[in-house]
């Protein structure tokens, strides 16, 4: 089913049923950051902040990159949603 043909209630159901993607997996898949070394944390912070439209300092407050254990659930859902939309588009 194409995304454009979904009704709002179908679209919401799709978002809620997506398998969660953790930030480490997102950084690995889309920014090719496999292990966190000096400078990689800042790059991961920057990229995640751009995707979620928050400040890099906000991302840093979520804990150690790339796991971000204190990331709010709303941002986790948004990151997951972004991941699946990117997969649709580029895979």
C-alpha positions in Angstrom: 0.0 0.0 0.0 1.4 3.4 -1.0 1.8 6.0 1.7 -0.2 8.5 -0.3 -3.2 6.3 -0.5 -3.5 5.8 3.3 -6.3 7.3 5.3 -5.2 9.2 8.5 -6.4 6.3 10.7 -4.5 3.8 8.6 -1.4 5.9 8.7 -1.5 6.2 12.5 -1.9 2.5 12.7 1.2 1.9 10.5 3.3 4.2 12.7 2.2 2.6 15.9 2.9 -0.9 14.6 6.4 -0.3 13.4 9.2 -2.2 15.1 11.1 0.3 17.2 14.6 1.3 15.9 17.2 2.2 18.5 19.3 5.3 17.9 22.5 3.2 17.6 21.0 1.3 14.7 19.8 4.5 13.1 23.3 6.1 13.3 24.8 2.9 11.9 22.4 2.6 9.0 22.0 6.2 7.9 25.3 7.9 9.0 27.7 4.9 8.9 28.7 5.4 12.5 29.5 1.9 13.7 31.5 2.5 16.9 31.7 5.6 19.0 35.2 7.0 19.0 36.3 10.5 19.6 34.3 12.9 17.4 31.8 10.2 16.4 29.6 11.0 19.4 29.4 14.6 18.4 28.6 13.6 14.8 25.9 11.2 16.0 24.5 14.0 18.3 24.4 16.4 15.4 22.8 14.0 13.0 20.1 12.8 15.5 19.4 16.5 16.4 18.9 17.4 12.8 16.5 14.5 12.2 14.5 15.2 15.3 14.7 19.0 15.0 16.1 19.5 18.5 19.4 21.0 19.7 22.5 18.8 19.9 22.7 19.7 23.6 19.3 18.2 24.1 20.5 15.0 22.5 23.5 15.0 24.7 21.2 15.2 27.7 19.7 11.8 26.7 22.8 10.0 27.8 25.7 8.2 26.2 25.7 8.0 22.4 24.6 6.1 20.4 22.2 4.4 22.9 20.7 7.6 24.4 19.0 5.7 27.2 17.0 8.8 28.4 15.6 9.6 24.9 11.9 10.5 25.3 9.4 8.0 23.8 8.0 10.6 21.4 11.5 11.1 19.9 12.0 7.3 19.8 8.8 7.0 17.8 9.8 9.9 15.5 13.2 8.3 14.9 11.6 5.0 14.1 9.1 6.6 11.8 11.9 8.5 10.0 13.9 5.2 9.6 11.0 3.4 8.0 10.2 6.3 5.6 13.9 6.4 4.6 13.8 2.6 4.0 10.7 3.1 1.8 12.4 5.8 -0.2 15.9 4.5 -0.6 15.7 0.7 -0.5 
